[in-house]
């Protein structure tokens, strides 16, 4: 179930979101089916987050932790995942045209 409050927290930016995640480790974030307003989400922790059907076209996830995030049917066109941790991210049916995956981690070590 989508949580509008999670979207509101995410819209506050990466620093605010990461602090909220640290203070609420038992919560599985679910801001799915959204379009991010913020272009820059550098360093954000979106691990284990449900982002199905999201449109993050052109967003910057540089050095972000996105491991085990669910991007089913998401639009990631022109998104920047440079140095991001995408290990075990679910990218089935995701549109990743022209996405920048330079030095991104896609494998478990």
N, C-alpha and C positions, 0 to 999 in steps of 0.2 A: 504494500500500500504506500502510495506516495505521501510524503510528509511536507506540506507547505512550509512549516517552520524550518525544516532543513534547508530549503531553497532560500529563505530569508537570511539564514546564517551564512550560507555560501555567498550570497550577494554582497556581504560585508567585506569580502576579500580573503585572500589566502592566509594571512596572519591571524585574523579573527577566527576563521574556520579551523585552522590547525590547533589553536588554543582550546576551542570548544571540543575538538576531537580528543585532545589530551585529558580534558576534564570529564569526558563522557565516554570512556573506552568500551562500555557495555552496549552502547547504541550502534546499530548498523544504519548508517545514513542512507536515505532513500529520496534524494531530490530529483527523481527520474522525470523524463519527458519534459525537459526544460531547455530553454535557450539562455545561455549565460550572457548577462549584460556586460560583465567585466571582461575586458580583452586579456588582461594579464593575470594569470593564476600561477605564477612562478613559485615553485617550492611547495605547492599545496599537497596535502595528504588526502588523496581520494581512494586510498586502499579499501577494498571490500565495500565499495559504494555502488549502489544501483544507479546507473546512468543510461538505462535503456531509453531509446527513442530521443535522446538528447541531441541538440544541434550546437556543437561547439566549433563550428566552422571558423577558422582563422584565429582561434584562441591560443595563448602561449602557456604551455604546461612544462616549461623548462625546469629541469631538476625536480620534477614532481614525483611523488610516490603514488602510483596508480596500480600497484600490483593487486591482482584479483578483483579489479573493478569490472562491472558488467556494462559493456558498451553495445549490447545487442541492438541492431538497427540504428545506431547512432551515426550522426554526420560529423566526420572528423576532417573534412576537406580543408586543406591549407593550415591545419593545426600544427603547432610546433611542440614536439615531444623531445627536444634535444636533451640528452642526459637524463631522461625520465625513466623511472622503473615501471615498466609495463609487464613485468613477469607474471604469467598466468592470467593476464587480463583477457576477458571474454570479448572477442572482436568479431563474432559471427554476424554476417550481414552488415557490418559497419562499412561506411563509405569513407575510405582513407585516401582519396585522390589527392596527390600533391602534399600529403602530410610529411613533415620533416621529422625523421626518426634518427637523426645523426647522434651517434653514441648512446642511443636508447637501449636499455636492457630489456630484452624480450625473452630471456631464458633464465631458468633457475640455475643457480651456481652450485 
